[in-house]
Amino acid sequence: MRPLLPFVCMVLALGPWRPALALDLYQASAPLADAGEAARDNAVTTAFGQVLAQVAGRAAVATLAQQPAGRRAAQGALLGFATRTGDDDTPLIEARFEPAAVRTFLDTQHVAAPPDRRPTLLLWLLLDGESPTWFGADEPPDLAAAVAQSAAARGVPLLLPVLDLAERGTLPPTLDPADPASVAALDTAAARYRPDGVLFGRVHGGADRWHADLRLTLPGRQDATWSAEGDSPQAAVDAAFDRVGGQLAPIASVPDGPPAAVQVSILGVDDMAAYARVWEHLSRVPGLRGLRPVALGQGRAVFGFELAGGEAALAGRVEPGAPFARNTDSPDYRYQP
């Protein structure tokens, strides 16, 4: 019988005087339907999926746990579990998994993941509209909590500013993460938190079409900017955060040798929004040349390009942060919005 583990709280500190603790990437909780063994195994599998997402930095990776290989890997990687009751009286299982086994499984699925030691990022996030609103540690309450949870689910240690009166007086009325001059106004305000890096973000839109624009600044690296969209402000932020993990991965060196021709086939590309998101990601991969569409239709898109290192370089250079993942049942990838 596996030993019970004491419940370990996952803490995400949100104030400048409470430094952010390292997230426990290899522990997660999941609802427990009943006291039976089958329900326990299902809960362990669900928790394993959450751990995969935390380690890989992308929420969609959690679906790998539900495949036959993932369910086997979940049981084999399990170190122990405990049960507890959630705030809404829902029975939960709290499971911990062996780090090496988790990363081995991700490797077999060709999913690249950033290292466990991750920088704590301060997030300046503006909800842009008729009355622009800055996100703080405690406000707006629902959105701030959702943003913090979105980062934690992707293994990103995050700080949100306090937004006290003195700080509010220094914040600009607008923010454009793509413009270095626009984010420079926040450099002084960020210094009090002493973060390892800074995320500058803006959420804008309306109805069921929202956009999140992000800029990541890390010492010793060139700033990275990107955009994502969703049918709500939170969905747009979730999609944007799926790119953070890839940006935190070590900068891969470009393989020696001439570029080699590569094609990737991606299932689940059913509309132009999915096509545009895949194209945007591929177009930003360092060293990738001659990107072109090869086939499109019936929920499948094929892209051709040249990449130094050829197919062997896909896992290290193309897949980190991609909106698609390896399909274990075929050589294709599958789009994961």
Number of C-alpha atoms within 10 A of each C-alpha: 4 8 9 14 14 12 16 12 11 14 13 21 18 22 17 18 10 11 16 19 13 19 23 18 24 21 26 25 23 23 21 23 15 12 10 9 9 12 14 20 15 18 22 29 26 25 26 33 25 28 31 34 26 28 28 30 31 30 24 20 24 20 16 23 24 16 13 11 13 21 19 13 19 28 15 13 18 21 17 19 21 15 20 15 12 13 7 6 8 13 16 19 24 24 28 26 24 15 17 10 15 21 17 14 19 19 13 10 18 18 23 25 26 19 12 17 10 16 17 20 24 25 25 25 25 23 19 16 12 6 8 15 17 22 22 23 20 16 16 13 11 9 15 20 15 15 23 20 16 21 24 21 25 28 29 26 23 28 27 24 23 18 18 9 8 9 12 12 9 13 15 13 11 16 26 16 25 18 11 12 11 14 19 12 14 17 10 9 16 18 10 11 18 13 19 13 16 24 22 23 27 23 26 18 18 12 8 11 14 19 23 27 23 27 23 22 18 17 9 6 9 9 15 15 18 18 22 20 24 19 14 18 22 20 20 22 27 24 21 20 25 25 23 25 25 22 18 20 19 11 12 10 10 15 15 8 10 11 16 14 15 19 16 16 18 24 20 17 25 15 11 9 12 17 18 12 20 20 15 15 18 20 17 11 15 14 15 20 17 11 16 14 14 13 12 15 11 10 12 19 24 18 18 17 20 19 27 21 18 18 15 12 16 17 17 18 25 21 21 28 25 23 22 24 24 20 16 16 8 8 11 18 21 20 25 18 17
